[in-house]
Amino acid sequence: MVTRPDEWDHEAAQLVLSYGPRTIQMWESTDLGAPWLNLMREALNGQVFAHKNPDFLPVAAVHGSAHLTLFDQAAWDMYALSSLSGGKATANKFVSAKPGTTPSDDLQDLGGYYGPQNNNIQTLQERGAAFIACHDSIHAIARTLQTKRPTGPSADMIAADLTNHLVEGSILVPSVVAFLAELQRAASPTPKPTEGGRT
């Protein structure tokens, strides 16, 4: 369990919590096979292009098997993470943009930058989305990996190494479920005192 701000990406997390325009949608992403990247892309397209809200901030709070998407391919290879995917992936196909796509693509192009054939972390990050990594989930994954290699590194050592293999731009927090509460608190307006000092 991490308890000190220097053990996680405290400054980056604070930027998310203090986001000024306050138009945030949080996605609790737990299942590697669920369409959460597609739904984030759809929400971003709808908010920016249909509702004319360019400041919309989609945030993925990632844990469970979905957390495998936030490790780079080197970690997938080193720790055989595909064995934890339930047969849903042999490599981390969730990170990279579709080759040849650019922000100048036609909005209606299904295979273009904004289309459903380009659901990935890289493009969503380029468009401003935040991906929150969970230390508790990383340690749970590390414990599972350690049981497969009982004479190898400890779970703590594996977890420390996995945090060094997070997808670039991921924001590590102690616990994603705790961060959800922090975001709810940050998004809730402070009640104004009424007459007599009561709120």
CORNORCOR-V670045 format. One record per backbone hydrogen bond with DSSP energy under -1.0 kcal/mol. NH is the residue of the N-H (numbers start at 1). CO is the residue of the C=O. Records with the same first field share a line. If there is no record, write none. Layout:
NH=CO ; CO
This chain:
7=4
8=5
9=172
10=8
13=9
14=10
15=11
16=12
17=13
18=14
19=16
24=22
25=57
27=59
29=27 ; 61
34=31
39=35
40=36
41=37
42=38
43=39
44=40
45=41
46=42
47=43
48=44
49=45
51=46
53=47
56=53
57=23
59=25
60=130
61=27
62=132
63=29
65=30
66=30
67=64
68=65
69=66
70=67
71=68
72=165
76=72
77=73
78=74
79=75
81=76
83=80
84=81
85=82
88=85
93=91
101=98
105=102
109=106
112=109
115=112
117=110
118=115
121=94
122=95
124=120
125=121
126=122
127=123
128=125
129=124
130=58
132=60
133=171
135=173
136=174
138=134
139=135
140=136
141=137
142=138
143=139
144=140
145=141
146=142
147=143
152=149
158=154
159=155
160=156
161=157
162=158
163=159
165=162
167=70
170=167
171=131
173=133
179=175
180=176
181=177
182=178
183=179
184=180
185=181
186=182
187=183
188=184
194=198
197=194
